[in-house]
Amino acid sequence: MANIIKCPHCNKTFELTDVLQHQIEEKLTADLFKKHQEELETVKKEAEQKIRKDLEEKTSLEMSDLQKQLSEKEEKVNEMRGNELKLREEKRKLQEKEKDLELETKRRIDDERKKIEESVLKQAVEEHRFQDLEKEQKIAALQKQLEEALRKSKVGSQQLQGEVLELDIEGLLRDSFPSDEVAPVAKGVKGADVRQIVKSPKGYAAGVILWEIKRTKAWTDSWTSKLKEDLRAETANIPVIVTTTLPKDIDSGFGLYDGVWVVSFNLVVPVATIIRKNLLDVLFEKAVSSHKGEKSEILYEYITSHEFQQQVEAIVEVYNEMKGQIEKEKAAFEKIWKAREGQMQRFISSTANVVGSIQGRIGQTALPIKGLELLEDGE
């Protein structure tokens, strides 16, 4: 009976152990509920923090991506602006270079025109001089024999022109070397056109130069054989052909061809001066060493001497120098023109590449350049 208690409110009786057990259960239940509530709050807070953290990270990543996209777009815009500025600068430089090239081309054309005018004027003066000489010869021929002059005028003036040149060369040699005997070969007599007997200041004969004058449009190899036969027949020393048309191997105006000296009209006096010096040197050697033997031996010694070799080498050196200068000038001009052509090609190619890059970025209709459409069609 001691373990039974009565409720003062309802007058019901309970065992003490049941009451204690019920209170303990209620306390345990309350503690468990409280603990469960605390655990739920903890889980809820952790979940909220995790969600907030994930949301912040996602938002931060999206913001970074957006900022990166914005930065890339700004860089592209800046790059396009830089390309546009560069293109404008290249266009300006191209226009300046085109103006410089046009000016240089006009200057070159003016220089070439001036050279051509000078050459034409010089040729006209020379032709006028020849025409005056031809007129004088025609007048003299008409006075001597009118019928013969009429016949020659019908046949042609080639032979008459040759006679005019013979008279011109004859007078030129006589004026340049007054101590020599310069005489034409009589018409109808087999031989060269002009015979020049070289004489020393004291009047001693040093040798004979045979001059053959040719004024034709083409060179003939038989001229040298014929002149060498005349040389042997005249017992002369030096054969020279003066011609308006030189052989292929002689393009400098002077040279030795098949044992005969070939020279253009403008080099007659310099070549005659060199030949005369050689003949006078031989005459001097003959006078100095006349007691050493026969004249043939003296001549042989001179021909085989170092001095004669040097004289011939000097003539050849002058020819080689003139030929080398012509070749160098030709090569230099070809090199300059080739280099400028390459520079222009690289310049227009670079411009086409810049325009193509811009059109590839912002469209084919952007930045149309007049003159590049043909290049694109060709590609």
Secondary structure in CASP SS format (residue, H / E / C, confidence):
PFRMAT SS
TARGET T0000
AUTHOR 0000-0000-0000
METHOD secondary structure of the structure
MODEL  1
M C 1.00
A C 1.00
N C 1.00
I E 1.00
I E 1.00
K E 1.00
C C 1.00
P C 1.00
H C 1.00
C C 1.00
N C 1.00
K C 1.00
T E 1.00
F E 1.00
E E 1.00
L H 1.00
T H 1.00
D H 1.00
V H 1.00
L H 1.00
Q H 1.00
H H 1.00
Q H 1.00
I H 1.00
E H 1.00
E H 1.00
K H 1.00
L H 1.00
T H 1.00
A H 1.00
D H 1.00
L H 1.00
F H 1.00
K H 1.00
K H 1.00
H H 1.00
Q H 1.00
E H 1.00
E H 1.00
L H 1.00
E H 1.00
T H 1.00
V H 1.00
K H 1.00
K H 1.00
E H 1.00
A H 1.00
E H 1.00
Q H 1.00
K H 1.00
I H 1.00
R H 1.00
K H 1.00
D H 1.00
L H 1.00
E H 1.00
E H 1.00
K H 1.00
T H 1.00
S H 1.00
L H 1.00
E H 1.00
M H 1.00
S H 1.00
D H 1.00
L H 1.00
Q H 1.00
K H 1.00
Q H 1.00
L H 1.00
S H 1.00
E H 1.00
K H 1.00
E H 1.00
E H 1.00
K H 1.00
V H 1.00
N H 1.00
E H 1.00
M H 1.00
R H 1.00
G H 1.00
N H 1.00
E H 1.00
L H 1.00
K H 1.00
L H 1.00
R H 1.00
E H 1.00
E H 1.00
K H 1.00
R H 1.00
K H 1.00
L H 1.00
Q H 1.00
E H 1.00
K H 1.00
E H 1.00
K H 1.00
D H 1.00
L H 1.00
E H 1.00
L H 1.00
E H 1.00
T H 1.00
K H 1.00
R H 1.00
R H 1.00
I H 1.00
D H 1.00
D H 1.00
E H 1.00
R H 1.00
K H 1.00
K H 1.00
I H 1.00
E H 1.00
E H 1.00
S H 1.00
V H 1.00
L H 1.00
K H 1.00
Q H 1.00
A H 1.00
V H 1.00
E H 1.00
E H 1.00
H H 1.00
R H 1.00
F H 1.00
Q H 1.00
D H 1.00
L H 1.00
E H 1.00
K H 1.00
E H 1.00
Q H 1.00
K H 1.00
I H 1.00
A H 1.00
A H 1.00
L H 1.00
Q H 1.00
K H 1.00
Q C 1.00
L H 1.00
E H 1.00
E H 1.00
A H 1.00
L H 1.00
R H 1.00
K H 1.00
S H 1.00
K H 1.00
V H 1.00
G C 1.00
S C 1.00
Q H 1.00
Q H 1.00
L H 1.00
Q H 1.00
G H 1.00
E H 1.00
V H 1.00
L H 1.00
E H 1.00
L H 1.00
D H 1.00
I H 1.00
E H 1.00
G H 1.00
L H 1.00
L H 1.00
R H 1.00
D H 1.00
S H 1.00
F C 1.00
P C 1.00
S C 1.00
D C 1.00
E E 1.00
V E 1.00
A E 1.00
P E 1.00
V C 1.00
A C 1.00
K C 1.00
G C 1.00
V C 1.00
K C 1.00
G C 1.00
A C 1.00
D C 1.00
V E 1.00
R E 1.00
Q E 1.00
I E 1.00
V E 1.00
K E 1.00
S C 1.00
P C 1.00
K C 1.00
G C 1.00
Y C 1.00
A E 1.00
A E 1.00
G E 1.00
V E 1.00
I E 1.00
L E 1.00
W E 1.00
E E 1.00
I E 1.00
K E 1.00
R C 1.00
T C 1.00
K C 1.00
A C 1.00
W C 1.00
T C 1.00
D C 1.00
S H 1.00
W H 1.00
T H 1.00
S H 1.00
K H 1.00
L H 1.00
K H 1.00
E H 1.00
D H 1.00
L H 1.00
R H 1.00
A H 1.00
E H 1.00
T C 1.00
A C 1.00
N C 1.00
I E 1.00
P E 1.00
V E 1.00
I E 1.00
V E 1.00
T E 1.00
T C 1.00
T C 1.00
L C 1.00
P C 1.00
K C 1.00
D C 1.00
I C 1.00
D C 1.00
S C 1.00
G C 1.00
F E 1.00
G E 1.00
L E 1.00
Y E 1.00
D C 1.00
G C 1.00
V E 1.00
W E 1.00
V E 1.00
V E 1.00
S C 1.00
F H 1.00
N H 1.00
L H 1.00
V H 1.00
V H 1.00
P H 1.00
V H 1.00
A H 1.00
T H 1.00
I H 1.00
I H 1.00
R H 1.00
K H 1.00
N H 1.00
L H 1.00
L H 1.00
D H 1.00
V H 1.00
L H 1.00
F H 1.00
E H 1.00
K H 1.00
A H 1.00
V H 1.00
S C 1.00
S H 1.00
H H 1.00
K H 1.00
G C 1.00
E C 1.00
K H 1.00
S H 1.00
E H 1.00
I H 1.00
L H 1.00
Y H 1.00
E H 1.00
Y H 1.00
I H 1.00
T C 1.00
S C 1.00
H H 1.00
E H 1.00
F H 1.00
Q H 1.00
Q H 1.00
Q H 1.00
V H 1.00
E H 1.00
A H 1.00
I H 1.00
V H 1.00
E H 1.00
V H 1.00
Y H 1.00
N H 1.00
E H 1.00
M H 1.00
K H 1.00
G H 1.00
Q H 1.00
I H 1.00
E H 1.00
K H 1.00
E H 1.00
K H 1.00
A H 1.00
A H 1.00
F H 1.00
E H 1.00
K H 1.00
I H 1.00
W H 1.00
K H 1.00
A H 1.00
R H 1.00
E H 1.00
G H 1.00
Q H 1.00
M H 1.00
Q H 1.00
R H 1.00
F H 1.00
I H 1.00
S H 1.00
S H 1.00
T H 1.00
A H 1.00
N H 1.00
V H 1.00
V H 1.00
G H 1.00
S H 1.00
I H 1.00
Q H 1.00
G H 1.00
R H 1.00
I H 1.00
G C 1.00
Q C 1.00
T C 1.00
A C 1.00
L C 1.00
P C 1.00
I C 1.00
K C 1.00
G C 1.00
L C 1.00
E H 1.00
L H 1.00
L H 1.00
E H 1.00
D H 1.00
G H 1.00
E C 1.00
END
